[in-house]
Amino acid sequence: MKVLGRFLADRRRSMVWWSGGVAAYVAVNNAFYPTIKNVTGIENLVKNLPDTFKTLIGSSDQILITSPPGYLQGRLFGLTLPVLLLIFAVGAGAYAIGGSEEDGTLELLLSNPVTRGRVLIERFVAVVALSLGLGIVTTASLLAFSPPFGLLVGVSIPGLVAAVFAATAFGLMHGAIAFAAGAWTGRRSVAIATAATVAVVGNLLNAVAVSSESLHFLRFASPWHWYGGRNMLAQGIALEPFLAPMAVSMVCAAVAWWSFRRRDLH
């Protein structure tokens, strides 16, 4: 497992900075909750927003935004957290093969007695491990910084943990897309662009599907709908936010395996 260990060591500094940043964001975000929980009229303001905008921020009419589950969903889980985890996973996935090939370190690694298949598998495992690690940091931050501000009242702890790892699976899926694109092309920029395009188009597709009855069926094609179709903080755990991204990630890993073993390195 030397390939895995070296890659994790290379990403250690990035992981530390990301962990600190996510923990700080959770702390600051949670600290703002007392300033809005007793504000009159904010519920009517949110309810009067267009459905498209409410979908983009992860808000819902069924769960009040001034309640802990509504605040965490609208301010953190609806958009910000999945985007943060997505960016982190895409960065790791794009560098794993494509970025390493561009900077010349992959060729040096493959000059050792190690197969392409082993490099690919261990680096994909490393991307998964890094994403899960940041998910664990996020969970610990929420459990540490939510009680002082009353943000666990009415929140299911298993649902909270499940929601974090649903966001992690969502981010990892886009990281797997970047990983596959990097393995296919050998270019980090293409890998990032591919994953970013999927994320943006998926979000817009979800918003358009919500705003149009005739296009409502299209929401099932959006990863954002798979992830955000249910507020697990208050409505219970669902399997779709985990199973669908995991299936896409496995397909991407298979595509990366097939393409990387057959092409000439740059």
Disulfide bonds with the S-S distance in Angstrom:
none
